[in-house]
Amino acid sequence: MKYDYTRESPLSYTSKITRKPRIEVEFFGKEKSVKVFSIVDSGADITLINEEIAQFLDIDLKGLPLFKTLGITGNSSDVRIGKIKIKLPGYSKVSEIKAQFLIGKGNFDVLLGQDDFFDKHRIKFERDHFVFEITPVK
Amino acid sequence: MDKKTTVKNPDFSKILKRYEDQWVALSEKKDRVISSGKTLKELGATIKLNPSAVVMKVPSFEATLSPFNR
């Protein structure tokens, strides 16, 4: 299925509209789910989820392995690595992907990354006309 | 939903202008904000009443988003 890049407010240094490849993904806990307008991020090694989403879904992160995520400046933050069930709009199949949950405050919602969201979907970015395509393949 | 259809979005530069750095719950068509708050937890009641709502954290307009960094 193809999706429009979003049109979002310009950053303060420019008047140009910000465009992002966002897709409405439903994330599942044991008894609850929530739809998050997530960013498809080919630069993220693995899907990164804001801890607030795990808390909202009553996902217990304490038993999950602790790891670190490294930013471009070399600063690291703690994450817990686990799995989460997701469903894409227009598809009935629920699949499971690996994800890291950021421990602490984060100024983002969800970044859908390479391991293993990109493994399980054929993704084509067509930024020149602000369209991207995602097709489940596994 | 037709798999060949391109899913269109409304113009968020207008809809989300007032909600910088906040969590928002959008209507099913994502054309209006039905609730907002500093935390996702604050939107819990709205999401329960509107299970088709879509949430997002509106980013800051004062900084670019790069691979995670703080």
Backbone of each chain as ProteinMPNN parsed JSONL, in Angstrom:
{"seq_chain_A": "MKYDYTRESPLSYTSKITRKPRIEVEFFGKEKSVKVFSIVDSGADITLINEEIAQFLDIDLKGLPLFKTLGITGNSSDVRIGKIKIKLPGYSKVSEIKAQFLIGKGNFDVLLGQDDFFDKHRIKFERDHFVFEITPVK", "coords_chain_A": {"N_chain_A": [[0.837, -1.183, 0.0], [0.399, 2.297, -0.651], [1.493, 5.389, 0.77], [1.026, 8.801, 1.643], [3.666, 11.115, 2.293], [3.725, 12.954, 5.341], [2.606, 16.347, 5.894], [4.115, 18.606, 7.823], [4.601, 21.079, 10.457], [6.848, 23.769, 9.656], [10.336, 23.738, 10.561], [12.022, 25.994, 12.82], [14.093, 27.282, 11.484], [13.474, 27.573, 8.861], [11.059, 28.162, 6.198], [10.033, 26.115, 4.963], [7.84, 23.389, 4.575], [7.852, 20.541, 6.719], [8.381, 17.196, 5.807], [7.386, 13.881, 6.43], [7.789, 10.287, 6.489], [5.272, 8.785, 7.707], [3.324, 6.235, 9.284], [0.274, 4.726, 10.241], [0.38, 2.643, 12.829], [-0.836, -0.128, 14.616], [-0.231, -1.024, 17.899], [0.112, -3.718, 20.157], [-0.674, -4.65, 23.497], [-1.104, -6.984, 26.23], [-3.835, -6.779, 26.838], [-4.661, -4.406, 25.798], [-4.626, -2.034, 23.062], [-2.997, 0.364, 20.924], [-3.096, 2.907, 18.475], [-0.454, 4.257, 16.715], [0.996, 7.006, 15.116], [3.498, 6.375, 13.402], [7.016, 6.868, 12.63], [8.693, 5.884, 9.713], [11.86, 4.771, 9.677], [14.696, 4.474, 8.104], [17.258, 4.725, 9.025], [17.405, 3.832, 11.589], [18.658, 1.283, 13.639], [17.089, -0.643, 14.837], [13.645, -0.967, 15.681], [12.466, 1.704, 17.648], [10.818, 2.517, 20.563], [8.87, 4.778, 22.402], [8.949, 4.849, 25.913], [6.595, 5.538, 27.217], [4.564, 4.472, 25.684], [4.808, 1.722, 26.082], [4.19, 1.683, 28.804], [1.554, 2.584, 28.685], [0.375, 0.409, 27.417], [0.6, -1.481, 29.334], [2.876, -3.096, 29.34], [5.342, -5.003, 30.765], [8.477, -4.002, 31.329], [10.614, -4.671, 32.887], [11.669, -7.283, 33.001], [12.975, -7.589, 30.625], [15.88, -7.799, 28.47], [18.544, -5.518, 29.123], [19.944, -2.895, 27.233], [22.002, -0.68, 25.228], [21.417, 2.381, 23.466], [22.877, 4.32, 20.973], [23.536, 7.673, 20.213], [24.173, 10.175, 17.63], [26.049, 11.875, 18.708], [27.488, 10.38, 20.376], [26.566, 10.001, 22.895], [24.881, 7.8, 25.123], [21.843, 5.935, 25.759], [19.739, 4.069, 27.962], [18.003, 1.135, 26.984], [15.365, -1.282, 26.756], [15.148, -4.447, 25.332], [12.783, -6.141, 23.407], [9.862, -7.877, 22.198], [7.064, -6.956, 20.159], [3.634, -6.929, 19.249], [2.201, -6.002, 16.141], [0.024, -4.213, 13.855], [-0.658, -3.297, 10.549], [-2.31, -0.596, 8.778], [-5.083, -1.492, 6.761], [-4.391, -4.128, 6.498], [-5.087, -7.386, 7.734], [-3.536, -9.102, 9.161], [-1.773, -9.767, 12.149], [1.447, -9.125, 13.203], [4.679, -9.893, 14.666], [7.298, -7.952, 15.949], [10.778, -7.232, 16.634], [11.813, -4.889, 19.098], [13.136, -1.917, 20.655], [12.721, -0.421, 23.777], [12.779, 2.761, 24.901], [14.276, 3.809, 27.894], [13.161, 6.165, 30.0], [12.667, 9.737, 29.367], [11.596, 10.718, 26.13], [11.654, 12.554, 23.101], [9.823, 11.719, 21.03], [7.714, 9.383, 19.243], [7.393, 6.679, 17.882], [9.969, 5.014, 16.137], [10.274, 3.205, 13.301], [12.372, 0.622, 12.605], [15.326, -1.026, 11.096], [15.928, -3.783, 11.995], [13.397, -5.686, 13.216], [11.594, -4.708, 11.463], [12.019, -3.668, 8.866], [12.996, -5.99, 7.735], [10.754, -7.519, 7.458], [9.068, -6.244, 5.76], [8.516, -4.91, 2.494], [9.882, -1.957, 1.513], [9.545, 1.111, -0.042], [10.841, 4.209, -0.676], [9.712, 7.167, -2.083], [10.545, 9.905, -2.223], [10.761, 12.096, -3.913], [8.262, 12.592, -4.997], [6.825, 12.549, -2.696], [5.73, 10.13, -1.664], [5.469, 6.909, -0.162], [5.894, 3.34, -0.031], [4.674, 0.439, 1.517], [4.834, -2.995, 1.945], [3.87, -5.958, 3.445], [6.079, -8.756, 3.728], [6.779, -11.073, 5.043]], "CA_chain_A": [[0.0, 0.0, 0.0], [1.172, 3.542, -0.715], [1.109, 6.398, 1.753], [1.579, 10.145, 1.487], [4.451, 11.734, 3.362], [2.936, 13.974, 6.032], [3.003, 17.763, 5.827], [4.159, 19.054, 9.219], [5.035, 22.471, 10.628], [8.26, 24.02, 9.348], [11.242, 24.001, 11.672], [12.136, 27.45, 12.977], [15.131, 27.883, 10.629], [13.027, 27.597, 7.47], [9.605, 28.263, 5.995], [9.665, 24.923, 4.196], [7.061, 22.37, 5.29], [8.569, 19.302, 7.028], [7.671, 16.011, 5.297], [7.871, 12.664, 7.079], [7.082, 9.044, 6.153], [4.591, 8.253, 8.9], [2.284, 5.248, 9.036], [-0.538, 4.436, 11.432], [0.607, 1.248, 13.232], [-1.484, -0.5, 15.877], [0.639, -1.792, 18.794], [-0.716, -4.496, 21.075], [-0.258, -5.221, 24.77], [-1.893, -8.199, 26.477], [-5.278, -6.506, 26.828], [-4.952, -3.111, 25.18], [-3.847, -1.671, 21.878], [-3.026, 1.795, 20.617], [-2.592, 3.231, 17.134], [0.547, 5.323, 16.794], [1.4, 7.518, 13.804], [4.926, 6.088, 13.578], [7.929, 7.277, 11.552], [9.483, 4.822, 9.083], [13.203, 5.35, 9.797], [15.683, 3.512, 7.581], [18.528, 4.918, 9.738], [17.353, 3.221, 12.932], [19.073, -0.128, 13.578], [15.974, -1.472, 15.319], [12.509, -0.114, 16.056], [12.6, 2.366, 18.939], [9.481, 2.885, 21.044], [8.84, 5.588, 23.611], [8.546, 4.078, 27.097], [5.209, 5.869, 27.58], [3.674, 3.566, 24.949], [4.858, 0.454, 26.823], [3.431, 1.88, 30.047], [0.13, 2.66, 28.329], [-0.073, -0.94, 27.056], [0.874, -2.357, 30.491], [3.967, -4.027, 29.027], [6.329, -4.983, 31.837], [9.8, -3.956, 30.698], [11.687, -5.002, 33.841], [12.283, -8.581, 32.733], [13.593, -7.618, 29.291], [17.32, -7.484, 28.497], [18.948, -4.109, 29.066], [20.952, -2.626, 26.207], [22.205, 0.762, 25.077], [21.298, 2.946, 22.123], [23.892, 5.36, 20.843], [23.187, 8.75, 19.294], [25.256, 10.628, 16.756], [27.074, 12.59, 19.459], [28.206, 9.42, 21.208], [25.857, 9.787, 24.157], [24.049, 6.605, 25.061], [20.687, 5.851, 26.639], [19.334, 2.691, 28.226], [16.788, 0.617, 26.345], [15.036, -2.69, 26.991], [14.841, -5.047, 24.034], [11.77, -7.192, 23.457], [9.044, -8.029, 20.995], [5.733, -6.369, 20.286], [2.75, -7.251, 18.123], [1.762, -4.811, 15.403], [-0.85, -4.401, 12.68], [-0.632, -2.148, 9.648], [-3.633, -0.259, 8.247], [-5.44, -2.154, 5.506], [-4.006, -5.541, 6.575], [-5.709, -8.017, 8.903], [-2.55, -9.92, 9.873], [-0.98, -9.206, 13.241], [2.785, -9.734, 13.209], [5.487, -9.542, 15.837], [8.617, -7.426, 15.575], [11.692, -6.86, 17.707], [11.816, -3.44, 19.342], [13.764, -1.455, 21.882], [11.913, 0.556, 24.496], [13.665, 3.734, 25.545], [14.028, 4.031, 29.318], [13.249, 7.607, 30.275], [11.922, 10.663, 28.518], [12.024, 10.824, 24.737], [10.827, 13.494, 22.336], [9.417, 11.021, 19.818], [6.734, 8.339, 19.563], [7.949, 5.397, 17.431], [10.77, 4.962, 14.913], [10.254, 1.83, 12.792], [13.749, 0.462, 12.133], [15.777, -2.104, 10.207], [15.778, -5.123, 12.603], [13.2, -6.443, 12.024], [10.468, -4.161, 10.687], [12.395, -3.618, 7.447], [13.146, -7.375, 7.261], [9.45, -8.137, 7.231], [8.262, -5.415, 4.849], [9.187, -4.285, 1.349], [9.649, -0.526, 1.725], [10.096, 1.953, -1.104], [10.666, 5.639, -0.461], [9.685, 7.964, -3.319], [10.497, 11.236, -1.622], [10.648, 13.142, -4.937], [6.842, 12.984, -5.088], [6.253, 12.455, -1.346], [4.965, 8.899, -1.489], [6.25, 5.7, 0.162], [5.089, 2.133, -0.165], [5.035, -0.638, 2.455], [4.129, -4.249, 1.699], [4.387, -7.059, 4.278], [6.643, -9.842, 2.911], [6.992, -12.287, 5.855]], "C_chain_A": [[0.884, 1.251, 0.0], [0.601, 4.567, 0.267], [1.752, 7.729, 1.376], [2.565, 10.449, 2.604], [3.554, 12.779, 4.039], [3.461, 15.37, 5.685], [2.951, 18.273, 7.257], [4.763, 20.448, 9.305], [6.507, 22.637, 10.282], [9.071, 24.149, 10.626], [11.572, 25.494, 11.671], [13.171, 28.084, 12.051], [14.671, 28.05, 9.179], [11.522, 27.804, 7.391], [9.091, 27.019, 5.267], [8.937, 23.904, 5.08], [7.933, 21.124, 5.523], [7.744, 18.119, 6.524], [8.262, 14.766, 5.952], [7.089, 11.446, 6.609], [6.488, 8.424, 7.41], [3.5, 7.278, 8.48], [1.59, 4.914, 10.357], [-0.38, 2.948, 11.776], [-0.111, 0.993, 14.551], [-0.533, -1.397, 16.666], [-0.223, -2.461, 19.854], [0.024, -4.838, 22.365], [-1.092, -6.47, 24.981], [-3.386, -7.931, 26.351], [-5.644, -5.212, 26.124], [-4.169, -2.962, 23.889], [-3.93, -0.165, 21.694], [-2.449, 2.001, 19.218], [-1.657, 4.427, 17.237], [0.974, 5.709, 15.384], [2.936, 7.525, 13.757], [5.756, 6.526, 12.37], [8.691, 6.062, 11.025], [10.906, 5.359, 8.935], [14.261, 4.343, 9.352], [17.038, 3.646, 8.284], [18.547, 4.317, 11.14], [17.697, 1.743, 12.817], [17.922, -1.064, 13.925], [14.868, -0.499, 15.735], [12.689, 0.416, 17.483], [11.237, 2.899, 19.364], [9.602, 3.684, 22.333], [8.288, 4.759, 24.775], [7.083, 4.334, 27.494], [4.213, 4.944, 26.877], [3.639, 2.203, 25.637], [4.048, 0.569, 28.113], [1.936, 1.898, 29.759], [-0.433, 1.262, 28.043], [0.138, -1.962, 28.175], [1.9, -3.438, 30.153], [5.028, -3.89, 30.117], [7.733, -5.078, 31.228], [10.909, -4.518, 31.594], [12.394, -6.32, 33.531], [13.018, -8.659, 31.397], [15.071, -7.244, 29.367], [17.599, -5.991, 28.332], [20.041, -3.945, 28.008], [21.148, -1.114, 26.142], [21.948, 1.176, 23.635], [22.189, 4.177, 22.08], [23.428, 6.408, 19.824], [24.393, 9.229, 18.517], [26.351, 11.376, 17.516], [27.869, 11.661, 20.368], [27.563, 9.204, 22.564], [24.963, 8.559, 24.033], [22.891, 6.702, 26.038], [20.319, 4.386, 26.802], [18.036, 2.348, 27.494], [16.576, -0.814, 26.835], [14.608, -3.28, 25.661], [13.857, -6.192, 24.195], [11.05, -7.323, 22.136], [7.678, -7.395, 21.239], [4.919, -6.722, 19.044], [2.247, -5.971, 17.487], [0.795, -5.196, 14.285], [-0.822, -3.125, 11.854], [-2.03, -1.857, 9.116], [-3.887, -0.972, 6.912], [-5.079, -3.63, 5.474], [-4.601, -6.15, 7.842], [-4.684, -8.766, 9.765], [-1.836, -9.133, 10.982], [0.378, -9.901, 13.216], [3.56, -9.242, 14.433], [6.843, -9.041, 15.363], [9.452, -7.202, 16.838], [11.651, -5.337, 17.877], [12.622, -3.142, 20.592], [12.896, -0.341, 22.468], [12.865, 1.486, 25.229], [13.287, 3.881, 27.012], [14.221, 5.526, 29.585], [12.542, 8.431, 29.216], [12.489, 10.698, 27.097], [11.089, 11.726, 23.964], [10.439, 12.893, 20.987], [8.344, 10.011, 20.222], [7.303, 6.974, 19.194], [8.783, 5.626, 16.178], [10.804, 3.497, 14.476], [11.577, 1.565, 12.085], [14.032, -0.841, 11.4], [15.492, -3.506, 10.75], [14.552, -5.113, 13.511], [11.971, -5.983, 11.249], [10.797, -4.139, 9.197], [12.609, -5.019, 6.874], [11.814, -7.954, 6.809], [8.547, -7.35, 6.286], [9.122, -4.935, 3.683], [8.827, -2.801, 1.401], [10.328, 0.275, 0.625], [9.788, 3.406, -0.792], [10.708, 6.35, -1.812], [9.518, 9.425, -2.906], [10.286, 12.343, -2.673], [9.201, 13.543, -5.197], [6.084, 12.637, -3.804], [5.292, 11.276, -1.156], [5.929, 7.81, -1.041], [5.307, 4.517, 0.167], [5.586, 1.081, 0.828], [4.175, -1.854, 2.161], [4.705, -5.318, 2.623], [4.907, -8.186, 3.392], [6.87, -11.122, 3.712], [5.857, -12.437, 6.838]], "O_chain_A": [[1.973, 1.258, 0.575], [-0.597, 4.599, 0.545], [2.869, 7.776, 0.859], [2.325, 10.078, 3.753], [2.726, 13.411, 3.384], [4.599, 15.538, 5.247], [1.874, 18.365, 7.846], [5.362, 20.938, 8.348], [7.322, 21.762, 10.573], [8.566, 24.609, 11.65], [11.422, 26.173, 10.656], [13.143, 29.297, 11.844], [15.401, 28.607, 8.359], [10.805, 27.645, 8.379], [7.899, 26.883, 4.992], [9.374, 23.604, 6.191], [8.666, 20.704, 4.628], [6.543, 18.045, 6.782], [9.481, 14.611, 6.025], [5.887, 11.532, 6.357], [7.139, 7.63, 8.089], [2.838, 7.465, 7.459], [2.21, 4.831, 11.417], [-0.941, 2.091, 11.093], [-0.014, 1.787, 15.486], [-0.079, -2.419, 16.153], [-1.16, -1.863, 20.383], [1.181, -5.256, 22.343], [-1.717, -6.97, 24.046], [-4.124, -8.76, 25.819], [-6.822, -4.951, 25.881], [-3.186, -3.663, 23.652], [-4.815, 0.495, 22.238], [-1.466, 1.371, 18.828], [-2.02, 5.473, 17.775], [1.277, 4.847, 14.559], [3.578, 8.539, 14.033], [5.268, 6.552, 11.24], [9.267, 5.302, 11.803], [11.142, 6.289, 8.165], [14.669, 3.472, 10.12], [17.883, 2.762, 8.149], [19.587, 4.299, 11.799], [17.112, 1.026, 12.005], [17.807, -2.153, 13.363], [15.136, 0.647, 16.093], [13.022, -0.335, 18.4], [10.586, 3.635, 18.623], [10.345, 3.311, 23.242], [7.285, 4.059, 24.633], [6.42, 3.453, 28.04], [3.14, 4.664, 27.413], [2.576, 1.595, 25.764], [3.307, -0.348, 28.47], [1.146, 1.304, 30.493], [-1.578, 0.968, 28.385], [-0.111, -3.153, 27.994], [1.795, -4.568, 30.631], [5.546, -2.8, 30.36], [8.115, -6.113, 30.683], [12.008, -4.807, 31.121], [13.593, -6.452, 33.775], [13.618, -9.685, 31.077], [15.472, -6.462, 30.229], [16.978, -5.306, 27.52], [20.951, -4.769, 27.911], [20.536, -0.365, 26.904], [22.223, 0.423, 22.701], [22.243, 4.964, 23.024], [22.988, 6.073, 18.724], [25.507, 8.746, 18.722], [27.47, 11.499, 17.016], [28.803, 12.089, 21.044], [27.974, 8.313, 23.308], [24.369, 8.307, 22.985], [22.943, 7.448, 27.015], [20.55, 3.567, 25.912], [17.112, 3.156, 27.403], [17.519, -1.47, 27.278], [13.8, -2.69, 24.943], [14.06, -7.095, 25.006], [11.563, -6.93, 21.088], [7.206, -7.312, 22.373], [5.45, -6.801, 17.937], [1.914, -4.998, 18.164], [0.757, -6.341, 13.835], [-0.945, -2.021, 12.383], [-2.852, -2.767, 9.011], [-3.008, -1.039, 6.053], [-5.426, -4.323, 4.517], [-4.619, -5.513, 8.895], [-4.926, -9.031, 10.943], [-1.369, -8.011, 10.783], [0.448, -11.13, 13.209], [3.15, -8.311, 15.126], [7.46, -9.636, 14.48], [8.929, -7.012, 17.936], [11.475, -4.599, 16.908], [12.775, -3.99, 21.471], [12.412, 0.543, 21.761], [13.654, 1.054, 26.07], [12.114, 4.059, 27.339], [15.313, 6.067, 29.413], [11.91, 7.903, 28.301], [13.704, 10.705, 26.898], [9.873, 11.674, 24.146], [10.693, 13.483, 19.937], [8.095, 9.809, 21.41], [7.658, 6.192, 20.076], [8.364, 6.34, 15.267], [11.31, 2.645, 15.205], [11.879, 2.206, 11.078], [13.137, -1.639, 11.121], [14.889, -4.328, 10.06], [14.673, -4.526, 14.587], [11.379, -6.744, 10.483], [9.98, -4.532, 8.364], [12.43, -5.23, 5.675], [11.757, -8.776, 5.894], [7.405, -7.737, 6.041], [10.293, -4.597, 3.854], [7.656, -2.424, 1.342], [11.529, 0.138, 0.389], [8.626, 3.793, -0.66], [11.639, 6.153, -2.593], [8.512, 10.075, -3.193], [9.711, 13.389, -2.374], [8.926, 14.683, -5.57], [4.866, 12.456, -3.818], [4.212, 11.406, -0.579], [7.078, 7.779, -1.482], [4.097, 4.659, 0.341], [6.792, 0.866, 0.956], [2.947, -1.768, 2.128], [5.911, -5.566, 2.593], [4.259, -8.544, 2.408], [7.132, -12.168, 3.118], [5.837, -13.39, 7.618]]}, "seq_chain_B": "MDKKTTVKNPDFSKILKRYEDQWVALSEKKDRVISSGKTLKELGATIKLNPSAVVMKVPSFEATLSPFNR", "coords_chain_B": {"N_chain_B": [[-9.641, -1.914, 2.442], [-8.326, -0.626, -0.545], [-5.427, -1.969, -1.881], [-3.915, -0.633, -3.762], [-4.427, 1.979, -3.535], [-3.359, 5.263, -2.654], [-2.756, 6.263, 0.582], [-3.987, 9.137, 1.888], [-3.072, 12.101, 3.719], [-4.213, 14.634, 6.015], [-3.377, 18.192, 6.217], [-0.995, 18.55, 8.423], [0.52, 20.645, 9.277], [-1.102, 22.716, 9.845], [-3.071, 21.663, 11.559], [-1.635, 20.715, 13.787], [-0.186, 22.786, 14.819], [-0.478, 24.149, 17.286], [0.378, 22.345, 19.151], [3.003, 21.687, 19.847], [5.59, 19.593, 21.092], [3.818, 17.99, 22.516], [1.721, 15.158, 23.368], [-0.752, 13.968, 21.191], [-4.129, 12.97, 20.477], [-5.545, 11.92, 17.586], [-8.428, 12.207, 15.443], [-10.146, 9.476, 13.736], [-9.882, 9.934, 10.962], [-7.757, 11.537, 11.088], [-7.961, 14.275, 10.926], [-8.505, 16.108, 12.893], [-7.68, 17.222, 16.22], [-8.47, 15.396, 19.04], [-7.807, 15.183, 21.649], [-5.244, 16.255, 23.936], [-2.039, 16.289, 25.613], [0.606, 16.462, 28.105], [1.625, 13.997, 28.682], [1.316, 10.6, 27.486], [-0.361, 9.086, 29.021], [-2.274, 10.867, 29.938], [-4.038, 10.908, 27.855], [-5.464, 8.643, 28.024], [-8.233, 8.153, 28.753], [-9.576, 9.289, 26.601], [-8.667, 7.695, 24.478], [-9.741, 5.266, 25.217], [-12.47, 5.756, 24.93], [-12.513, 6.334, 22.25], [-11.54, 4.14, 20.295], [-10.528, 4.106, 17.715], [-8.888, 6.237, 17.523], [-5.814, 7.917, 16.725], [-2.564, 8.185, 17.945], [0.135, 10.499, 18.465], [3.401, 11.902, 19.116], [3.933, 15.202, 19.025], [6.591, 16.692, 17.438], [9.287, 18.906, 18.518], [9.48, 22.186, 17.119], [11.75, 23.522, 17.057], [14.041, 22.131, 16.698], [15.91, 19.806, 14.734], [15.167, 16.378, 13.928], [17.299, 13.847, 14.581], [19.228, 10.768, 14.317], [18.852, 9.177, 17.389], [19.677, 11.175, 20.211], [20.959, 12.838, 22.954]], "CA_chain_B": [[-8.91, -0.811, 1.813], [-7.674, -1.025, -1.794], [-3.971, -1.962, -1.659], [-3.239, 0.24, -4.73], [-4.77, 3.363, -3.213], [-2.418, 5.983, -1.793], [-3.421, 6.796, 1.769], [-3.714, 10.58, 1.976], [-3.11, 12.692, 5.05], [-4.524, 16.071, 6.056], [-2.222, 19.076, 6.388], [-0.722, 18.645, 9.859], [1.177, 21.909, 9.628], [-2.157, 23.582, 10.409], [-3.791, 20.968, 12.65], [-0.807, 20.44, 14.972], [0.651, 23.953, 15.115], [-0.598, 24.554, 18.696], [0.628, 21.208, 20.034], [4.432, 21.359, 19.877], [6.087, 18.849, 22.265], [2.725, 17.338, 23.261], [1.048, 13.992, 22.808], [-2.106, 14.278, 20.721], [-4.957, 11.899, 19.918], [-6.207, 12.426, 16.379], [-9.626, 11.48, 15.015], [-9.838, 8.358, 12.83], [-9.4, 10.487, 9.675], [-6.577, 12.331, 11.465], [-8.164, 15.663, 10.494], [-8.664, 16.998, 14.04], [-7.144, 16.752, 17.5], [-9.575, 15.209, 19.984], [-7.28, 15.349, 23.006], [-3.791, 16.483, 23.965], [-1.499, 16.313, 26.964], [2.066, 16.363, 28.222], [1.976, 12.576, 28.708], [0.358, 9.727, 26.795], [-1.31, 8.63, 30.039], [-3.375, 11.839, 30.007], [-4.978, 10.67, 26.752], [-6.016, 7.298, 28.212], [-9.702, 8.124, 28.724], [-9.987, 9.598, 25.219], [-8.39, 6.528, 23.629], [-10.698, 4.227, 25.604], [-13.76, 6.128, 24.333], [-12.336, 6.416, 20.786], [-10.472, 3.176, 19.974], [-9.956, 4.344, 16.382], [-8.005, 7.413, 17.585], [-4.397, 7.684, 16.399], [-1.775, 9.1, 18.764], [1.514, 10.816, 18.062], [4.065, 12.95, 19.889], [4.276, 16.278, 18.088], [7.984, 17.061, 17.737], [9.648, 20.31, 18.653], [9.728, 22.894, 15.855], [13.0, 24.263, 17.271], [15.202, 21.251, 16.528], [15.736, 18.724, 13.773], [15.182, 15.038, 14.521], [18.398, 13.052, 14.039], [19.336, 9.535, 15.079], [18.643, 9.553, 18.778], [20.794, 11.989, 20.663], [20.628, 13.826, 23.983]], "C_chain_B": [[-8.19, -1.325, 0.562], [-6.158, -0.864, -1.64], [-3.232, -1.044, -2.648], [-3.531, 1.716, -4.473], [-3.659, 3.996, -2.381], [-3.196, 6.594, -0.633], [-3.006, 8.257, 1.931], [-3.797, 11.052, 3.423], [-3.567, 14.143, 4.964], [-3.246, 16.882, 6.268], [-1.957, 19.296, 7.882], [-0.034, 19.957, 10.245], [0.156, 22.894, 10.197], [-2.764, 22.933, 11.654], [-2.96, 20.903, 13.932], [0.02, 21.631, 15.446], [0.659, 24.314, 16.606], [-0.088, 23.484, 19.659], [2.094, 20.774, 20.098], [4.812, 20.667, 21.192], [4.984, 18.171, 23.09], [2.304, 16.035, 22.585], [-0.335, 14.439, 22.344], [-2.8, 12.978, 20.313], [-5.719, 12.516, 18.762], [-7.452, 11.587, 16.091], [-9.234, 10.403, 14.001], [-9.291, 8.839, 11.478], [-8.162, 11.363, 9.859], [-6.731, 13.808, 11.051], [-8.459, 16.62, 11.651], [-8.086, 16.354, 15.302], [-8.318, 16.597, 18.46], [-9.106, 15.288, 21.438], [-5.776, 15.591, 22.929], [-3.322, 16.499, 25.409], [0.008, 16.198, 26.953], [2.53, 14.906, 28.257], [0.915, 11.786, 27.946], [-0.73, 9.267, 27.764], [-2.513, 9.567, 30.128], [-4.422, 11.601, 28.92], [-5.731, 9.349, 26.916], [-7.529, 7.229, 28.085], [-10.214, 8.375, 27.309], [-9.8, 8.376, 24.323], [-9.383, 5.401, 23.937], [-12.06, 4.494, 24.958], [-13.713, 6.12, 22.807], [-11.234, 5.449, 20.358], [-9.861, 3.353, 18.586], [-9.025, 5.556, 16.372], [-6.558, 7.002, 17.299], [-3.567, 8.684, 17.205], [-0.409, 9.37, 18.132], [2.069, 11.853, 19.031], [4.495, 14.017, 18.888], [5.695, 16.744, 18.413], [8.153, 18.557, 17.94], [9.855, 20.917, 17.27], [11.066, 23.636, 15.914], [14.24, 23.409, 17.048], [14.887, 20.194, 15.48], [15.756, 17.39, 14.523], [16.259, 14.223, 13.817], [18.399, 11.718, 14.762], [19.545, 9.867, 16.552], [19.875, 10.106, 19.479], [20.33, 12.898, 21.783], [21.78, 13.988, 24.956]], "O_chain_B": [[-7.518, -2.355, 0.616], [-5.664, 0.216, -1.317], [-2.07, -0.705, -2.424], [-2.954, 2.594, -5.115], [-3.085, 3.346, -1.506], [-4.157, 7.337, -0.829], [-1.825, 8.567, 2.089], [-4.506, 10.467, 4.242], [-3.336, 14.809, 3.955], [-2.17, 16.321, 6.474], [-2.608, 20.121, 8.523], [-0.014, 20.328, 11.419], [0.516, 23.801, 10.947], [-2.944, 23.59, 12.679], [-3.501, 21.02, 15.032], [0.83, 21.503, 16.363], [1.688, 24.738, 17.132], [-0.118, 23.694, 20.872], [2.383, 19.61, 20.376], [4.407, 21.103, 22.27], [5.21, 17.819, 24.248], [2.509, 15.844, 21.386], [-1.007, 15.205, 23.034], [-2.162, 12.022, 19.871], [-6.441, 13.499, 18.925], [-7.521, 10.411, 16.45], [-8.122, 10.417, 13.472], [-8.368, 8.243, 10.921], [-7.596, 11.866, 8.888], [-5.734, 14.503, 10.851], [-8.645, 17.816, 11.425], [-8.015, 15.132, 15.431], [-9.076, 17.542, 18.676], [-9.919, 15.443, 22.349], [-5.119, 15.181, 21.972], [-4.12, 16.699, 26.324], [0.615, 15.88, 25.93], [3.672, 14.603, 27.912], [-0.221, 12.232, 27.782], [-1.882, 9.082, 27.371], [-3.636, 9.121, 30.365], [-5.564, 12.042, 29.05], [-6.534, 8.976, 26.061], [-8.057, 6.357, 27.395], [-11.177, 7.744, 26.873], [-10.666, 8.059, 23.508], [-9.811, 4.676, 23.04], [-12.723, 3.567, 24.494], [-14.734, 5.926, 22.148], [-10.113, 5.876, 20.084], [-8.792, 2.81, 18.308], [-8.436, 5.875, 15.34], [-6.144, 5.883, 17.599], [-3.827, 9.886, 17.16], [0.115, 8.56, 17.367], [1.321, 12.584, 19.679], [5.321, 13.762, 18.011], [5.97, 17.146, 19.544], [7.287, 19.358, 17.587], [10.345, 20.25, 16.359], [11.467, 24.292, 14.952], [15.363, 23.894, 17.188], [13.748, 19.744, 15.354], [16.3, 17.297, 15.623], [16.161, 13.94, 12.623], [17.653, 11.541, 15.725], [20.333, 10.748, 16.895], [20.975, 9.567, 19.352], [19.389, 13.668, 21.588], [21.688, 14.779, 25.895]]}, "name": "protein", "num_of_chains": 2, "seq": "MKYDYTRESPLSYTSKITRKPRIEVEFFGKEKSVKVFSIVDSGADITLINEEIAQFLDIDLKGLPLFKTLGITGNSSDVRIGKIKIKLPGYSKVSEIKAQFLIGKGNFDVLLGQDDFFDKHRIKFERDHFVFEITPVKMDKKTTVKNPDFSKILKRYEDQWVALSEKKDRVISSGKTLKELGATIKLNPSAVVMKVPSFEATLSPFNR"}
